[in-house]
Amino acid sequence: MIRTDTVDLTVISAVAFRQKLSAGGSGVGILRYDSKQPGFASISKTSGDPIPAANTPGDLFPTEAFREAIALTAGMPYSKRGSVRLEKKKIVDAAPEPVEEITADDPVIDSAEYQKLVAAYTDKSGKLSYELLNKDLIRFAHVSKTVRAMIEEGDSLKKVRTYIVTTKFRTVTGNKKLADEQAMKMAELLDEVSPKSVFKQLDAELRKMRAANKRK
């Protein structure tokens, strides 16, 4: 899995990281320099606002700190950590909020590669844009002879999509050996950033291409 650095907050003296919740959805964790008590909040899929965990003290972790944490970690992959060593040589245990276990079957993704992907599809406002991502993938789908052949041969939508995503992600990340499972894990992480379907536009375009091929 991807492992990433924490980001520094300005609202309080602390660091924050993005975390996948065991119940589904995305959350953020905050680790203060002056306390061993970690703070956690899930992220509302409707408003994007933080929802602090019941055991997170509001005096140590104000809502403004969680809002800043959400903004600074937007687009970052999830962090899976037990103990975190801070600059002041304190150990803070971040365990109260359970997260998905890392298994030997998890595809290993380089954090720098994922950040290149996020940077490539970030719009002028600094937000990850599914529209930019889909436009690039759709453009490739229309010029690729391989994609055209796969559609003519009746390959599944999933197979065609995987080929397009992996091929484009190899170019963007610079990793020519990026495996299908690694590329799709990156896509899964992108999808978790928002409740929207990351490849909705691409899938719609591929269906149009398949329909047009059948009319020939």
N, C-alpha and C positions, 0 to 999 in steps of 0.2 A: 504494500500500500504506500501511498504518498505520505511523507512526513515533512512538515513545514515548520518554519520558525514562528515564534509568536510575534505579535505586533504591539508596540508600545502605545499606551493610552495617555491622553493629556488631562482628561477630566479628573482622574485619580491616579495615584502612583501605582501602576499595575501594568500587566501585559494581558493580551487576550488571544484566543485562538478559536477557529471554527470547529464544530463538533457535530457528528451525526448522532441523532438520538435513537435509542433502541426501539422506541415506539414509532419511529418514522419521522421524517422531516429534519430540519436543520436547527442548530442551536449554537450558542457561543459560551465559552468559558472565560472567566476572568480570574487572574491570580495576582493578589496584592503583594507588594514587597514587604509590608508591615504586618501581615497576618497569614496564618496557615489555613484560614478558612477560605475555600474557593467559592466563587459565585457562578451560577449557571442560569441560563435563560433560553427558552425555546423561541422560535421566531414565528409569528403569526403569518400563515399563508395568505391571509386576506389583506391585512394592513401592513405587514412587514415590521410591526412593532415587537419589542421584546416582551416575553412573558416570563418573569423571574420564577425560578423553582421555589416551592414552598419553604425549603430550608435555607434559602438565600437571604441573609439579613439586608434590609434596605438601607441601613445606616452605613454599611460598608460598601455596598454595591448599588449606587443610585441608578435610576432609570437612564439618566444622561450617559452614564458610563457604558451601559449595555447598548444604547443607540450608537455611540461612537465605535464600540467593538463590532457591531453589525456592519457599519459603513466601512471600517478599515479592513475587515476580513471578507468583504463581498468578492466573490469569484475565487476565493482561495479553496483549495482542497481541504478535506477534513483532517484533523490532527488526532492521533490516537496516542495518548501518553498516560503514564502512570505518575511518576514524579517529575517535576520540572525544576531545574536548578536556575535560580535567578542571579543577577549580577552581584547582589549583596550576599551571596553565598548561603542563601536560605533555601531549604527544601520545602516545597509546597505540594501536598498530596492532592491530586485532582481525581478523586474516585467516586464521589456520591452519585453522579449521574452515569448510569451504565451505558456503554457504547458497544457497538458490534465488535465481536472478537476478530482478531487477525488470524487467518489460517494459512497453511502452507500453500493452498490453492489460489490465494489472492494474487492477481497479477501485479508485479512491482512496477511502479510508475515513478519516473524521476520528477521531482518537484519543479526543477528548472524548465523541463519540457512542458509541464502543465501550465506554468506561468506564461510561456511563449504562446500557448494556445489561447489563454485568456486575453493576453495583450493584443493578439491578432484580431480578435473579435470584440474588442471594447470600443464603444462609440465615442463621439466627441465629448459627451457628458461624463465619461468615465465609467459607464455601466456596461456590463456584459450584454451584448446584443445578439439575440437569436436570429434576428433579421439579417445581420451581416453574415453570420455563420451560414444560414440557409442559402443566402444568395450566392455565396462562394461555392457551396456544395452543389447547388442546382446548375451553376455555370459549368462546373466540371462535368456533371452528369451529361450535359448536352454536347460536350466536345469530346468525350471519351469514347473511343471505338470499343473498348472493353465493355463499358456500361451498355452501349447500344447492342452489342452481341448478347449480353446476358438477358436483356429484355426480349430480344428476338427469340432466344432459346427458352423463354418462359421461367427464368429463375425467380425464386421467391423475393418478395419485397425486402425481407430481412437480409437476404444474401446480397442483394444489389446495394442496399443501404450500407451494409458493413464494408463492402469493397470501397465504396465512395468515401466513407468516413475514414477508414484506415489509410487509404492512399493520400487523402488531403492532409490528415494529421501527421503523416510521415514527412510531408513537405514542410508544413508549418513548424514542426518541432525540430526538424533536421535529423531525426532518427530514422534512417532508412530501414532499420530492422524492427520497427515498432510492430508488435503482433496484434492480431485482430482483437484478442481479449483485452490487451492494454488500451487500445484505441477506444473500445466500447466502455471500458471502465472510466476513461476520461470523460466520455459522453455522459455516463451515468452521474459523475460528479457535477458536470455542468447542469444536468437536469435537476439535481437536488437543490441547486441554488434558487430555483423558482419552481412553483407548482405547474408551470406550463410545460408542454411537451417540447423538448428541444428540437426534434426533427419534424415537427408538424408540417411545415411548408415543404420540406424536401419530400416527405412521404406523399403529399398531395400531388406534387409535380411528377413523381415516379408513377403514380397511378394514371395520370394523364398520358404519360409516355407509353405505358403498357396498353392503354385503351387505343391510342393512335396506331400502335403497332398491329393490333388485332383488326383494325379497319382496313389495313393494306390488302 
